[in-house]
Amino acid sequence: MSRKAKINRKTGETNIALSINIDGSGKAEIATGIGFFDHMLHLLAVHSLVDIEIKAEGDLHVDFHHTVEDVGIALGAAFLKAVGDKKGIYRYGTAYVPLDEALARTVIDFCDRPFLCFNHELNGTFAGQFPGELVEDFLMAFANNARLTLHCDILKGRNVHHMIEVVFKSLGQAIRKAVSDDAKRSGVPSSKGVL
């Protein structure tokens, strides 16, 4: 079974062409027009081992919000499509990732119930020109459109770049575990028989 998906999303604010291959090797070709965001999405690909291609054009003259949120929407929709019926996957993934003084924990459940709980102190901060609060906007859009439950906590940190980076790395690691093949399971990973 091929676990790939392509999403094209065009609005009055953004134009996004995105593709993923869950069974890839972490290759990334990403161009959103936001250098820091490209860097974070590249880290997400590398640590999830999901191949990700994104070409996004947005109204960056307004601000970064529409592009970041719409990429989250498209990426979430791609994961929902590529994961499919979720038969034979682990479903859950947990990862702690440090970077110097920063530490994040991400726990994910591909359960078809969208929910985000994100504990952070990024509001009002910047990594270069990138507003820290956009991380939550991205995660919310991703969780809602991938229809997954996502808990992420920035447990420690001083440097905003580091704090955001461990979020994306830990998300990648958690995704990698959750979508991995569970050799002992052939059906849906649920006592109800459906997700």
Backbone as CSV, one residue per row, in Angstrom:
resi,resn,N_x,N_y,N_z,CA_x,CA_y,CA_z,C_x,C_y,C_z
1,MET,0.834,-1.187,0.000,0.000,0.000,0.000,0.872,1.241,0.000
2,SER,0.592,2.152,-0.896,1.345,3.393,-0.993,0.754,4.432,-0.044
3,ARG,1.588,4.956,0.822,1.107,5.961,1.772,1.632,7.334,1.340
4,LYS,1.070,7.806,0.248,1.450,9.088,-0.320,0.202,9.939,-0.483
5,ALA,0.402,11.252,-0.524,-0.728,12.146,-0.757,-0.232,13.448,-1.361
6,LYS,-1.086,14.022,-2.207,-0.836,15.351,-2.764,-2.033,16.230,-2.437
7,ILE,-1.739,17.456,-2.049,-2.784,18.419,-1.719,-2.469,19.726,-2.436
8,ASN,-3.455,20.261,-3.098,-3.354,21.601,-3.671,-4.425,22.457,-3.011
9,ARG,-3.997,23.574,-2.459,-4.923,24.465,-1.754,-4.673,25.885,-2.238
10,LYS,-5.708,26.479,-2.819,-5.586,27.846,-3.322,-6.708,28.689,-2.746
11,THR,-6.343,29.796,-2.112,-7.318,30.740,-1.563,-6.933,32.136,-2.039
12,GLY,-7.670,33.116,-1.577,-7.321,34.485,-1.894,-6.071,34.960,-1.174
13,GLU,-5.566,34.138,-0.249,-4.396,34.516,0.554,-3.161,33.677,0.265
14,THR,-3.372,32.409,-0.143,-2.241,31.509,-0.365,-2.500,30.579,-1.539
15,ASN,-1.411,30.040,-2.072,-1.472,29.008,-3.107,-0.426,27.967,-2.739
16,ILE,-0.887,26.775,-2.368,0.000,25.748,-1.821,-0.106,24.461,-2.625
17,ALA,1.043,23.939,-3.021,1.150,22.607,-3.622,2.030,21.782,-2.692
18,LEU,1.497,20.676,-2.198,2.176,19.908,-1.147,2.044,18.425,-1.428
19,SER,3.102,17.673,-1.182,3.029,16.215,-1.276,3.857,15.590,-0.171
20,ILE,3.413,14.429,0.283,4.166,13.678,1.292,4.226,12.208,0.905
21,ASN,5.260,11.549,1.400,5.405,10.102,1.310,5.784,9.624,2.703
22,ILE,4.824,9.019,3.389,5.062,8.578,4.765,6.180,7.545,4.828
23,ASP,6.311,6.733,3.781,7.337,5.694,3.768,8.594,6.168,3.044
24,GLY,8.936,7.418,3.254,10.116,7.996,2.626,11.343,7.878,3.506
25,SER,12.274,8.813,3.297,13.534,8.796,4.046,13.835,10.146,4.680
26,GLY,12.843,11.036,4.692,13.031,12.337,5.317,13.532,13.411,4.377
27,LYS,13.363,13.207,3.074,13.776,14.232,2.110,12.805,15.407,2.173
28,ALA,13.355,16.606,1.996,12.519,17.805,2.068,12.874,18.760,0.943
29,GLU,11.854,19.200,0.248,11.976,20.288,-0.719,10.897,21.290,-0.348
30,ILE,11.298,22.350,0.331,10.327,23.249,0.946,10.650,24.687,0.599
31,ALA,9.652,25.395,0.101,9.797,26.814,-0.213,8.486,27.517,0.116
32,THR,8.437,28.151,1.272,7.233,28.887,1.688,7.428,30.395,1.611
33,GLY,8.649,30.833,1.363,8.946,32.253,1.400,9.285,32.752,2.793
34,ILE,9.242,31.856,3.785,9.567,32.203,5.181,10.734,31.320,5.597
35,GLY,11.924,31.867,5.606,13.127,31.067,5.817,13.111,30.237,7.087
36,PHE,12.731,30.827,8.205,12.717,30.092,9.470,11.713,28.953,9.434
37,PHE,10.540,29.197,8.852,9.504,28.167,8.743,9.982,27.029,7.849
38,ASP,10.647,27.356,6.747,11.227,26.325,5.880,12.174,25.438,6.675
39,HIS,13.004,26.058,7.503,13.966,25.332,8.336,13.236,24.371,9.277
40,MET,12.159,24.833,9.912,11.410,23.987,10.846,10.736,22.818,10.118
41,LEU,10.166,23.084,8.952,9.516,22.018,8.186,10.524,21.000,7.671
42,HIS,11.719,21.469,7.344,12.797,20.557,6.947,13.147,19.625,8.110
43,LEU,13.234,20.187,9.313,13.506,19.364,10.498,12.386,18.353,10.731
44,LEU,11.152,18.770,10.511,10.010,17.859,10.662,10.150,16.667,9.721
45,ALA,10.530,16.928,8.477,10.722,15.843,7.505,11.841,14.912,7.936
46,VAL,12.977,15.477,8.291,14.150,14.671,8.667,13.836,13.767,9.857
47,HIS,13.151,14.292,10.853,12.932,13.518,12.081,11.732,12.587,12.008
48,SER,10.818,12.836,11.084,9.689,11.914,10.896,10.004,10.830,9.874
49,LEU,11.056,11.041,9.061,11.381,10.196,7.909,10.274,10.216,6.856
50,VAL,9.470,11.266,6.876,8.447,11.470,5.851,9.024,12.419,4.807
51,ASP,8.951,12.036,3.538,9.351,12.949,2.466,8.283,14.029,2.339
52,ILE,8.715,15.281,2.328,7.779,16.398,2.264,8.233,17.377,1.191
53,GLU,7.319,17.684,0.287,7.548,18.727,-0.708,6.465,19.784,-0.547
54,ILE,6.883,21.040,-0.409,5.931,22.136,-0.249,6.396,23.324,-1.078
55,LYS,5.485,23.823,-1.883,5.697,25.102,-2.565,4.514,25.971,-2.192
56,ALA,4.787,27.042,-1.484,3.716,27.911,-1.005,3.997,29.356,-1.391
57,GLU,2.965,29.994,-1.901,3.012,31.428,-2.171,1.910,32.065,-1.338
58,GLY,2.287,33.060,-0.547,1.297,33.687,0.317,1.441,35.190,0.364
59,ASP,0.498,35.814,1.030,0.490,37.272,1.148,1.432,37.714,2.273
60,LEU,2.707,37.458,2.059,3.714,37.755,3.089,3.863,39.250,3.329
61,HIS,3.373,40.062,2.395,3.392,41.512,2.616,2.412,41.911,3.721
62,VAL,1.426,41.042,4.005,0.496,41.280,5.115,1.164,40.830,6.408
63,ASP,1.409,39.526,6.515,2.243,38.930,7.565,2.404,37.448,7.249
64,PHE,2.993,36.696,8.167,3.274,35.282,7.913,2.097,34.366,8.247
65,HIS,1.086,34.885,8.921,0.052,34.031,9.513,-0.668,33.161,8.494
66,HIS,-1.155,33.757,7.414,-1.953,32.983,6.458,-1.149,31.833,5.865
67,THR,0.110,32.094,5.531,0.946,31.053,4.932,1.207,29.924,5.923
68,VAL,1.564,30.279,7.150,1.872,29.257,8.164,0.640,28.410,8.459
69,GLU,-0.500,29.054,8.664,-1.718,28.312,8.985,-2.162,27.442,7.808
70,ASP,-2.110,27.982,6.602,-2.568,27.215,5.443,-1.646,26.046,5.115
71,VAL,-0.352,26.203,5.365,0.553,25.053,5.228,0.178,23.985,6.254
72,GLY,-0.152,24.387,7.476,-0.608,23.435,8.482,-1.866,22.706,8.053
73,ILE,-2.810,23.434,7.457,-4.049,22.829,6.955,-3.734,21.797,5.873
74,ALA,-2.915,22.194,4.904,-2.596,21.294,3.786,-1.792,20.087,4.241
75,LEU,-0.835,20.305,5.144,-0.020,19.187,5.636,-0.874,18.209,6.436
76,GLY,-1.768,18.725,7.261,-2.673,17.859,8.011,-3.568,17.052,7.085
77,ALA,-4.118,17.704,6.063,-4.975,16.999,5.096,-4.201,15.912,4.365
78,ALA,-2.936,16.176,4.070,-2.103,15.176,3.395,-1.870,13.971,4.295
79,PHE,-1.585,14.197,5.572,-1.391,13.073,6.496,-2.674,12.263,6.646
80,LEU,-3.813,12.931,6.750,-5.085,12.219,6.874,-5.291,11.295,5.682
81,LYS,-5.016,11.805,4.499,-5.186,11.022,3.268,-4.173,9.885,3.189
82,ALA,-2.903,10.165,3.506,-1.839,9.171,3.341,-1.922,8.048,4.375
83,VAL,-2.313,8.367,5.592,-2.411,7.329,6.640,-3.565,6.384,6.347
84,GLY,-4.602,6.896,5.720,-5.717,6.034,5.301,-6.509,5.473,6.462
85,ASP,-6.794,4.171,6.409,-7.668,3.559,7.419,-6.938,3.259,8.731
86,LYS,-5.653,3.512,8.777,-4.824,3.372,9.990,-4.618,1.924,10.429
87,LYS,-4.960,0.976,9.570,-4.720,-0.424,9.917,-3.224,-0.700,9.982
88,GLY,-2.813,-1.389,11.051,-1.430,-1.840,11.172,-0.426,-0.805,11.627
89,ILE,-0.880,0.386,12.041,0.073,1.378,12.559,0.071,1.348,14.084
90,TYR,1.110,1.932,14.674,1.156,2.007,16.138,0.097,2.945,16.690
91,ARG,-0.222,3.992,15.943,-1.226,4.991,16.300,-0.680,6.048,17.252
92,TYR,0.031,5.654,18.293,0.553,6.593,19.283,2.049,6.819,19.068
93,GLY,2.482,8.020,19.381,3.911,8.308,19.354,4.253,9.339,20.413
94,THR,5.376,9.128,21.082,5.843,10.046,22.124,7.307,10.342,21.898
95,ALA,7.685,11.595,22.083,9.097,11.951,21.918,9.459,13.113,22.829
96,TYR,10.601,12.974,23.490,11.256,14.071,24.191,12.472,14.454,23.355
97,VAL,12.630,15.731,23.074,13.790,16.173,22.300,14.420,17.387,22.976
98,PRO,15.726,17.316,23.257,16.438,18.473,23.808,17.234,19.190,22.723
99,LEU,17.511,20.439,22.944,18.487,21.197,22.165,19.102,22.202,23.122
100,ASP,20.310,21.893,23.562,20.966,22.717,24.575,20.040,22.909,25.775
101,GLU,19.623,24.143,26.045,18.818,24.417,27.247,17.325,24.130,27.049
102,ALA,16.916,23.884,25.813,15.489,23.705,25.503,15.116,22.225,25.487
103,LEU,13.887,21.948,25.913,13.384,20.574,25.950,11.896,20.585,25.658
104,ALA,11.470,19.733,24.730,10.037,19.603,24.412,9.621,18.150,24.472
105,ARG,8.356,17.972,24.834,7.724,16.642,24.824,6.502,16.719,23.928
106,THR,6.409,15.784,22.989,5.248,15.711,22.116,4.656,14.311,22.183
107,VAL,3.345,14.265,22.326,2.602,13.002,22.360,1.487,13.122,21.325
108,ILE,1.381,12.116,20.468,0.453,12.190,19.340,-0.387,10.917,19.272
109,ASP,-1.627,11.071,18.815,-2.541,9.945,18.656,-3.306,10.137,17.352
110,PHE,-3.061,9.271,16.381,-3.800,9.297,15.118,-5.150,8.624,15.340
111,CYS,-6.066,9.346,15.984,-7.296,8.747,16.514,-8.563,9.231,15.830
112,ASP,-8.459,10.135,14.864,-9.622,10.705,14.184,-10.418,11.629,15.093
113,ARG,-9.791,12.130,16.164,-10.418,13.108,17.055,-9.473,14.301,17.189
114,PRO,-9.739,15.371,16.470,-8.823,16.511,16.485,-8.795,17.215,17.833
115,PHE,-7.583,17.427,18.343,-7.433,18.151,19.611,-5.985,18.598,19.729
116,LEU,-5.790,19.812,20.214,-4.446,20.313,20.486,-4.377,20.843,21.898
117,CYS,-3.359,20.423,22.630,-2.998,21.009,23.918,-1.530,21.383,23.814
118,PHE,-1.228,22.676,23.788,0.128,23.173,23.567,0.501,24.113,24.705
119,ASN,1.403,23.674,25.554,1.865,24.484,26.680,3.192,25.138,26.319
120,HIS,3.191,26.472,26.316,4.361,27.203,25.839,4.343,28.627,26.387
121,GLU,5.438,29.309,26.183,5.534,30.733,26.514,6.116,31.465,25.313
122,LEU,5.541,31.228,24.137,6.059,31.799,22.903,5.341,33.077,22.481
123,ASN,4.176,33.359,23.031,3.441,34.547,22.623,4.277,35.801,22.877
124,GLY,4.356,36.649,21.864,5.124,37.883,21.991,6.613,37.723,21.753
125,THR,7.046,36.500,21.403,8.470,36.253,21.135,8.695,36.153,19.627
126,PHE,9.956,36.231,19.240,10.316,36.110,17.827,11.579,35.274,17.688
127,ALA,11.613,34.450,16.638,12.855,33.816,16.190,13.214,34.525,14.895
128,GLY,14.123,35.448,14.951,14.348,36.344,13.821,13.107,37.195,13.623
129,GLN,12.484,37.072,12.448,11.243,37.792,12.171,10.011,36.910,12.339
130,PHE,10.220,35.672,12.772,9.113,34.715,12.871,8.450,34.826,14.242
131,PRO,7.149,35.187,14.300,6.456,35.308,15.584,6.224,33.943,16.228
132,GLY,6.588,33.825,17.492,6.470,32.553,18.197,5.063,32.014,18.275
133,GLU,4.049,32.892,18.344,2.672,32.411,18.476,2.178,31.676,17.239
134,LEU,2.876,31.836,16.114,2.460,31.127,14.900,2.695,29.621,15.005
135,VAL,3.541,29.194,15.923,3.746,27.753,16.115,2.432,27.106,16.541
136,GLU,1.721,27.733,17.457,0.431,27.183,17.894,-0.574,27.190,16.759
137,ASP,-0.578,28.242,15.940,-1.495,28.304,14.804,-1.216,27.158,13.822
138,PHE,0.069,26.891,13.571,0.436,25.778,12.694,-0.019,24.442,13.284
139,LEU,0.289,24.215,14.562,-0.052,22.945,15.196,-1.564,22.728,15.237
140,MET,-2.321,23.801,15.493,-3.781,23.688,15.526,-4.320,23.301,14.151
141,ALA,-3.829,23.967,13.117,-4.279,23.653,11.760,-3.901,22.228,11.374
142,PHE,-2.691,21.822,11.731,-2.228,20.468,11.421,-3.068,19.420,12.147
143,ALA,-3.257,19.571,13.454,-4.019,18.599,14.242,-5.465,18.505,13.764
144,ASN,-6.095,19.644,13.490,-7.493,19.638,13.066,-7.672,18.933,11.727
145,ASN,-6.748,19.146,10.808,-6.920,18.609,9.464,-6.366,17.202,9.301
146,ALA,-5.419,16.801,10.155,-4.980,15.405,10.188,-5.902,14.576,11.069
147,ARG,-6.798,15.240,11.788,-7.740,14.609,12.710,-7.011,13.737,13.726
148,LEU,-6.064,14.392,14.422,-5.295,13.697,15.447,-5.282,14.511,16.732
149,THR,-5.001,13.813,17.821,-4.813,14.463,19.109,-3.331,14.718,19.298
150,LEU,-3.005,15.960,19.668,-1.613,16.375,19.785,-1.412,17.145,21.080
151,HIS,-0.536,16.616,21.921,-0.127,17.310,23.135,1.346,17.656,22.993
152,CYS,1.665,18.917,23.190,3.057,19.340,23.099,3.348,20.307,24.234
153,ASP,4.441,20.061,24.931,4.849,20.906,26.044,6.296,21.329,25.844
154,ILE,6.527,22.628,25.857,7.903,23.114,25.935,8.258,23.143,27.419
155,LEU,9.063,22.205,27.840,9.339,22.003,29.258,10.400,22.959,29.795
156,LYS,11.341,23.323,28.932,12.422,24.223,29.337,12.851,25.022,28.123
157,GLY,13.472,26.161,28.375,14.038,26.900,27.259,14.268,28.359,27.576
158,ARG,15.229,28.925,26.890,15.535,30.347,26.974,15.590,30.954,25.579
159,ASN,16.255,30.250,24.668,16.423,30.722,23.307,15.192,30.347,22.484
160,VAL,14.514,31.343,21.903,13.253,31.093,21.194,13.455,30.165,19.999
161,HIS,14.547,30.354,19.265,14.849,29.467,18.133,14.929,28.020,18.621
162,HIS,15.652,27.781,19.695,15.787,26.430,20.240,14.435,25.869,20.676
163,MET,13.630,26.700,21.320,12.338,26.239,21.844,11.396,25.817,20.709
164,ILE,11.392,26.577,19.638,10.551,26.202,18.494,11.133,24.986,17.783
165,GLU,12.443,24.942,17.688,13.080,23.815,16.998,12.773,22.486,17.672
166,VAL,12.801,22.439,19.007,12.511,21.165,19.678,11.050,20.763,19.519
167,VAL,10.158,21.731,19.317,8.762,21.396,19.026,8.679,20.635,17.706
168,PHE,9.313,21.159,16.664,9.223,20.513,15.350,9.976,19.189,15.304
169,LYS,11.112,19.115,15.982,11.850,17.847,16.021,11.078,16.780,16.788
170,SER,10.510,17.156,17.924,9.766,16.161,18.715,8.475,15.756,18.006
171,LEU,7.845,16.696,17.292,6.674,16.337,16.492,7.067,15.321,15.425
172,GLY,8.183,15.551,14.769,8.657,14.606,13.761,8.911,13.222,14.329
173,GLN,9.595,13.174,15.465,9.886,11.882,16.098,8.605,11.162,16.517
174,ALA,7.643,11.914,17.059,6.386,11.300,17.491,5.596,10.776,16.287
175,ILE,5.578,11.541,15.202,4.911,11.079,13.980,5.563,9.798,13.474
176,ARG,6.882,9.793,13.454,7.615,8.609,12.974,7.163,7.350,13.704
177,LYS,7.039,7.444,15.026,6.634,6.278,15.819,5.167,5.923,15.570
178,ALA,4.314,6.943,15.520,2.874,6.689,15.415,2.478,6.041,14.092
179,VAL,3.128,6.419,13.004,2.733,5.883,11.688,3.544,4.652,11.292
180,SER,4.461,4.216,12.152,5.260,3.026,11.857,4.376,1.785,11.810
181,ASP,4.802,0.817,11.013,4.083,-0.448,10.924,4.245,-1.233,12.216
182,ASP,3.146,-1.716,12.737,3.149,-2.576,13.916,3.023,-4.015,13.424
183,ALA,4.126,-4.744,13.459,4.165,-6.093,12.890,3.190,-7.049,13.577
184,LYS,2.787,-6.742,14.805,1.890,-7.628,15.546,0.419,-7.308,15.314
185,ARG,0.149,-6.249,14.544,-1.243,-5.830,14.375,-1.588,-5.739,12.895
186,SER,-2.715,-6.323,12.523,-3.158,-6.224,11.133,-4.346,-5.282,10.989
187,GLY,-5.111,-5.148,12.062,-6.304,-4.315,11.987,-6.079,-2.921,12.532
188,VAL,-7.195,-2.248,12.804,-7.164,-0.893,13.349,-6.749,-0.954,14.826
189,PRO,-5.832,-0.090,15.253,-5.369,-0.114,16.643,-6.378,0.518,17.599
190,SER,-7.497,-0.174,17.783,-8.542,0.326,18.669,-9.367,-0.840,19.179
191,SER,-9.748,-0.799,20.448,-10.606,-1.848,21.002,-12.014,-1.804,20.401
192,LYS,-12.357,-0.657,19.806,-13.670,-0.509,19.181,-13.708,-1.050,17.760
193,GLY,-12.543,-1.284,17.203,-12.467,-1.787,15.838,-12.558,-0.728,14.777
194,VAL,-12.677,0.524,15.208,-12.764,1.638,14.273,-12.226,2.890,14.952
195,LEU,-11.631,3.765,14.154,-11.157,5.050,14.682,-11.954,6.169,14.027
